[in-house]
Amino acid sequence: MTDSEHRQAPPAGKTSVRMIKVPEDRAGQRLDNFLLGQLRGAPRSLVYKLVRSGQVRVNGGRAKADRKLEAGEEVRVPPVNLSEVGDKAPPPASFLQRMELAIVFEDAKLLVINKPSGVASHGGSGISHGAIETMRALRPNLNLELVHRLDRDTSGLLILAKKRSALSELQAMLREDHGGIQKRYLTLLVGRMPDGVMSVDAPLLVGLRQGGERHVQVNQGGKPSLSHFRVLERRGGHSYCEVRIETGRTHQIRVHAQHIGHPVAGDDKYGDPAVNKRLREQIGLKRLFLHAASLEFALDAGKTPYVLNAPLAPELAEALDRL
């Protein structure tokens, strides 16, 4: 199978069963992401349903959505009525324009956006158009893949890979704790943090609440997690901080901040409701004050350095000025 054959979207209408050999450049890709590439326009929830029901097979056997594929393996892609999937309305023109303006860097390997707060990294769970779906609509000739994710309410740098080699290299770095990618966030923490750097080394465990909502807590049975908080300035009795994280766990900064008694301002899940209400009324802070400000890494085995920056979202800068 040629690369162009692999990337071609299946025709509209009811597809037939397809048996697809995994190309060399897809080795190491998760099964769910491979299927999303094959079933363009299909929601992630449908892909998970197909996998769970056993309609998707790898080398003739059932497989989990997070299985890493190997080159040469054979994937059974079941029939899907893509004409129905395709009836979903495209992203609104105003939103496409907003996301086009959010692009802060682009080269032959990567496309990087300054993701607005409120935009999910990908669609699903009632969200029609996430960042990845919208950027695919803006760049229909590219084979874009998410390198990592940001919480829906967090703004800042989100990397999309154009090439499989860049995706693999960056995801390998993300799997290596304490190295690879230097990640710097800006946040407003409730209360007065002490001077200097406060390092929080506390394992995090992801659990599910009723209704499937993810909730993370510090728990010795969780994964090792390390964050470094440094106060940049104090405003109105609160602490504007830089955070560098050495691991990339779900809700890491938010839970570590709660753990040390200084939750992120505007955090509806882990924060202080009374303080959030006061900040909303006093300085107009209507969102989570957390922004992925910079990323530093090198591709091509260290030969090609990248330093990416995203300015603080205007609504956060304005809220900070009012403190």
C-alpha positions in Angstrom: 0.0 0.0 0.0 1.4 3.4 -1.0 1.5 6.4 1.3 -1.1 8.2 -0.8 -3.4 5.1 -0.7 -3.1 5.1 3.1 -4.0 8.7 3.5 -7.0 8.7 1.2 -10.3 9.0 2.9 -12.8 6.2 2.2 -15.6 7.1 -0.2 -18.9 8.5 1.1 -21.7 6.1 1.9 -21.7 2.7 3.5 -18.1 1.4 3.4 -17.3 -2.3 3.1 -14.9 -4.2 5.4 -11.3 -3.2 4.7 -8.2 -5.1 5.7 -5.3 -2.6 6.0 -1.7 -3.4 6.5 0.0 -1.0 8.9 2.6 1.1 6.9 6.1 1.6 8.2 5.4 5.2 9.1 2.5 4.2 11.3 4.5 1.8 13.5 3.9 2.8 17.2 0.7 4.6 16.5 -2.3 3.8 18.8 -5.1 1.8 17.3 -7.7 4.5 18.0 -5.7 7.2 16.2 -4.9 4.9 13.3 -8.7 4.3 12.9 -9.5 8.0 13.1 -7.1 8.5 10.2 -8.9 5.8 8.2 -12.4 6.9 9.1 -12.1 10.7 8.5 -14.9 12.6 10.0 -16.0 9.7 12.3 -16.3 10.9 15.9 -13.9 9.4 18.5 -16.8 7.9 20.4 -17.8 5.8 17.3 -14.2 4.6 17.0 -14.2 3.5 20.6 -17.6 1.8 20.2 -16.3 -0.2 17.1 -13.2 -1.3 19.1 -15.1 -2.2 22.2 -17.7 -4.3 20.3 -14.9 -6.4 18.6 -15.7 -5.2 15.1 -12.1 -3.9 14.8 -9.5 -6.7 14.7 -5.7 -6.7 14.7 -4.2 -9.8 13.1 -7.6 -11.5 13.5 -7.9 -10.8 17.2 -9.6 -8.2 19.4 -7.5 -5.3 20.6 -7.8 -2.3 22.9 -8.0 1.2 21.7 -4.6 2.1 23.2 -2.7 -0.8 21.6 0.4 0.3 19.8 0.5 -1.0 16.2 3.5 -2.5 14.5 4.4 -2.2 10.8 2.9 -5.1 8.7 0.1 -5.9 11.1 -3.3 -6.3 9.6 -6.2 -4.2 10.8 -9.8 -5.0 10.1 -11.8 -1.8 9.6 -15.5 -2.5 9.8 -18.2 -1.0 7.6 -19.3 2.5 8.6 -22.0 4.7 7.1 -19.7 7.7 6.5 -22.4 9.6 4.6 -24.3 9.9 7.9 -21.1 10.9 9.7 -20.3 13.4 7.0 -23.7 15.1 7.5 -22.3 16.7 10.6 -22.0 20.5 10.0 -18.5 21.8 9.4 -17.0 24.2 12.0 -18.6 27.7 11.7 -16.6 30.1 9.5 -16.1 32.5 12.4 -14.5 29.7 14.5 -12.3 28.6 11.6 -11.1 32.1 11.3 -10.4 32.3 15.0 -8.4 29.1 14.9 -6.5 30.2 11.8 -5.4 33.3 13.8 -4.4 31.1 16.7 -1.5 29.5 14.7 1.8 30.7 16.2 4.2 28.5 14.3 4.3 26.3 11.3 7.0 24.4 9.4 7.3 21.2 7.3 7.0 19.0 10.4 4.8 20.9 12.9 1.8 23.2 13.2 1.5 24.9 16.6 -1.5 26.9 17.9 -2.2 29.1 20.9 -5.3 27.2 21.9 -8.1 29.4 23.3 -9.7 28.4 26.6 -13.0 26.6 26.1 -11.7 24.8 23.0 -11.2 21.0 23.5 -8.1 19.4 22.1 -10.4 17.0 20.2 -14.1 16.4 19.7 -16.3 13.9 21.5 -18.6 13.8 24.5 -20.9 16.4 23.0 -18.1 18.5 21.5 -18.5 18.7 17.7 -15.3 20.5 16.8 -12.1 20.3 18.8 -8.8 21.8 17.9 -7.6 18.9 15.8 -10.8 18.6 13.8 -10.9 22.3 13.1 -7.2 22.4 12.0 -7.8 19.4 9.7 -10.7 21.4 8.2 -8.3 24.3 7.7 -5.5 22.1 6.3 -7.4 19.3 4.5 -4.4 18.2 2.5 -2.3 17.6 5.6 -2.2 14.5 7.8 -2.4 16.3 11.1 -2.1 14.4 14.4 -2.3 15.7 18.0 1.1 15.3 19.7 -0.4 15.9 23.2 -3.5 17.5 24.8 -4.4 20.4 26.9 -7.4 20.6 29.2 -10.3 22.3 27.6 -10.2 25.2 30.0 -6.4 25.7 29.7 -5.1 28.0 27.0 -1.7 28.0 25.3 0.6 25.9 23.1 -0.8 22.8 21.5 1.4 20.9 19.0 0.1 19.1 15.9 2.4 17.0 13.9 2.4 17.0 10.1 4.8 14.1 9.8 4.8 10.7 11.5 8.5 10.9 12.3 8.0 14.2 14.3 4.9 12.7 16.1 6.9 9.6 17.1 9.9 11.6 18.3 7.9 14.0 20.3 5.6 11.4 21.9 8.7 9.4 22.9 10.0 12.6 24.6 6.7 13.0 26.4 6.9 9.4 27.7 10.3 10.2 29.2 9.8 11.9 32.5 12.4 14.5 33.6 13.5 15.3 30.1 12.9 15.8 26.4 10.4 18.7 26.4 10.7 21.7 28.7 7.2 22.9 29.6 6.5 26.2 31.2 3.0 27.4 32.3 1.8 30.7 33.8 -0.9 30.6 36.5 -2.5 32.7 39.2 -2.6 30.8 42.5 -5.0 31.7 45.3 -3.2 33.1 48.4 0.4 34.0 49.1 2.9 31.5 48.0 6.3 31.5 49.7 9.3 33.0 47.9 11.7 30.8 45.9 10.8 27.6 44.1 8.3 25.2 45.7 8.7 21.7 44.2 5.7 19.4 44.6 6.6 15.7 44.3 3.2 13.9 44.7 1.9 10.9 42.8 -1.4 11.4 41.0 -4.2 8.9 40.4 -6.9 9.4 37.8 -10.4 8.2 38.9 -13.9 8.5 37.4 -16.8 10.0 39.1 -20.5 9.2 38.3 -21.2 10.1 34.7 -17.7 9.3 33.6 -16.1 12.6 34.7 -12.4 12.4 35.3 -11.2 13.4 38.8 -7.6 13.3 39.8 -6.2 13.1 43.4 -2.9 12.8 45.2 -2.6 9.1 46.0 0.4 6.9 46.7 -1.0 4.4 44.2 -0.8 7.0 41.4 1.9 7.8 38.9 5.0 9.9 40.0 4.4 13.6 39.3 6.7 16.5 39.8 5.9 20.3 39.4 8.0 23.3 40.3 6.1 26.6 41.3 7.9 29.9 41.4 6.3 33.2 42.3 6.8 36.0 39.7 4.8 38.6 41.6 2.0 39.0 44.1 -1.2 40.8 43.3 -4.1 41.5 45.5 -3.1 38.8 48.0 -2.7 36.2 45.3 0.4 34.7 43.6 1.2 35.0 39.9 3.5 32.1 39.2 5.6 30.3 36.6 5.2 26.5 36.7 7.6 24.0 35.2 6.5 20.4 35.0 8.7 17.4 34.6 5.8 15.0 34.1 2.6 15.5 32.1 -0.2 13.9 34.1 -3.8 14.7 33.7 -4.7 17.9 35.6 -1.2 17.8 37.2 -0.7 21.6 37.9 -4.3 22.0 39.1 -4.2 19.1 41.6 -0.7 19.9 42.8 -1.7 23.5 43.4 -4.8 22.3 45.4 -2.5 19.9 47.3 -0.3 22.7 48.6 -3.3 24.8 49.6 -3.0 27.4 46.8 -5.5 26.2 44.1 -5.5 27.7 40.6 -7.8 30.8 40.4 -10.9 30.1 38.4 -10.7 26.4 38.8 -14.3 25.0 39.0 -13.1 21.5 39.6 -10.3 21.7 42.2 -10.5 25.3 43.3 -12.1 27.4 46.0 -15.7 28.3 44.9 -15.9 31.4 47.2 -12.6 32.8 45.9 -13.6 32.1 42.3 -16.9 34.0 42.8 -15.0 36.9 44.3 -12.5 37.1 41.5 -15.2 36.8 38.9 -17.0 39.8 40.4 -13.9 41.9 41.2 -11.6 41.4 38.2 -13.9 39.6 35.7 -12.0 36.3 35.8 -14.5 33.9 34.2 -12.1 31.1 33.3 -9.3 28.9 34.6 -6.1 31.0 35.1 -3.7 28.5 33.5 -1.8 29.1 30.3 0.8 26.9 28.5 3.3 29.6 27.7 6.4 27.9 26.3 7.8 24.7 25.0 11.4 23.8 24.3 12.7 20.6 22.6 14.9 19.4 19.8 13.9 17.1 16.9 16.2 15.0 14.6 18.0 13.5 17.6 18.8 16.9 19.0 19.9 18.6 15.8 16.8 20.8 15.2 16.0 23.0 18.3 12.5 24.5 18.8 11.6 27.3 21.2 7.9 28.0 21.1 6.1 30.8 22.9 2.4 31.9 23.3 1.6 35.2 24.9 -0.7 35.2 27.9 -4.4 35.2 26.7 -5.8 38.8 26.7 -8.6 38.0 29.2 -6.0 36.7 31.7 -3.7 39.7 31.2 -6.6 42.0 31.7 -7.8 40.2 34.9 -4.2 40.3 36.2 -4.0 44.1 35.6 -7.2 44.6 37.6 -5.9 42.8 40.7 
